[in-house]
Amino acid sequence: MLKTSIRLCTLVAVIFFSLFGCGQKESKEGPRKLLMWLIGSESQAKAVQSIGDEFFKDKGVTFRCEAISWGNAHTKYLTSIAGDVVSDIGTMGLTWGTEFGNLGAMVDLAKRFSSDLKNIKEITFPGLSESIDYREKVYGIPFDMSLQIMFYRNDIIPNPPKTWIELADLLKTLEIQEKGMIIDWGSMSWIGYAPYLWQAGGDFYNKEGTKLALDSKEAVEALKFFASLYTDLGVPRTSIPLEQGMRIGDFPLAISGNWKIDSLRASAPEIMGKWSIALLPAGPTGKQTAFVGGRTMGIFNKSKNIDIAWEFIKFLFTPDIQVRLYEAACEAQDSYLPSNMLAWNTLPMEPEFKKILKLQAQDTKGPPSVFGWDESTRFIEHAIQKVILQGSDAKQELSRAVMEIEAYAKR
């Protein structure tokens, strides 16, 4: 897989300059220049630019933050790495640091800034730290996060389900009433399956990240239950917007991301006060683990400003700045949450929502920190969808997915 990635980098490098222009190169004269690429909106980039202008004001550094879209970001990073023209700092998906680090492009923060990193980990939500640690190497720290929660119409469902059994019983009752549940984030995908896998006590890989664990009895049990939501309990296989289902009341229960809180407020003001959020239902282990995503920020090893770049990254992670970034994101309707646990002490949010979101954030997991994860998810999703759509055997399909991923990794 490493050879495949390197070949891809080389291939697309030839179009890099025509598509993306130049990244950061150190000037021999004048003030130092530091460039940051931010995956996100222009308004978020402006917020980071303002913070950077304050931070670098008396440090002899000219700072620039450029927004790049999620759709173009991965290709831009790969071509930049291949073309040897990168920014100093980059924000990226949780698994990208591992990928780019294995290509030799990222600074190993655990090696270069071990003491600082230890302090940062102590105030980072555990699920995020686990998702970006790669065999004792760390190529980025969390910039922010997004997490799964359960939404429910409290005028229709007074008490949200707390376990798988309660969830199944509720869905049977709702079906009689011609109502149901939506899985709005992760439907029939590995992200939708992931929380049930973890709640059952399983995982995608072993703790060391060296061996697939998808053929375990826990993984099979989780897939059987996840599939039953669609095949027996009325969860629609087609995409239905949470806002529509909740507003009309046909789908008074939904699993989605925290950003839907702001979306519901804006698009369905007529049901304000008639809906709430809750933790995901617990599986056989008693855990209510939810999927967590988000962005990390790391330093490219070609940067001439590694030390000052690290100081700025640490500054962006401080509680006060995390709150400022959250407020700026809310204004732009980009509802990312702070990854620094201490920031939640002063986070301007309704107490009811803050309590639930913080509790859920303490029981989350992200994608496994293994090289080649993004390329392998298609095999897992194929297994999931064969079980749901064709009635295939869960154990057989998960075992096949393991063999396919292992075979792909050897190419």
Secondary structure, 3 states (H helix, E strand, C coil): CHHHHHHHHHHHHCCHHHHHCCCCCCCCCCCEEEEEEEECCHHHHHHHHHHHHHHCCCCCEEEEEEEECHHHHHHHHHHHHHHCCCCCEEEEECCHHHHHHHCCCECCHHHHCHHHHHHHHHCECHHHHHHHEECCEECCEEEEEEEEEEEEECCCCCCCCCEHHHHHHHHHHHHHCCCCEEECCCCCCHHHHHHHHHHCCCCCECCCCCCECCCCHHHHHHHHHHHHHHHCCCCCCCCCCHHHHHHHCCCCEEEEECCHHHHHHHHCHHHCCCEEEECCCECCCCCCCEEEEEEEEEEECCCCCHHHHHHHHHHHHCHHHHHHHHHHHHHCCCCCECCEHHHHHCCCCCHHHHHHHHHHHCCEECCCCCCCHHHHHHHHHHHHHHHHHHCCCHHHHHHHHHHHHHHHHCC
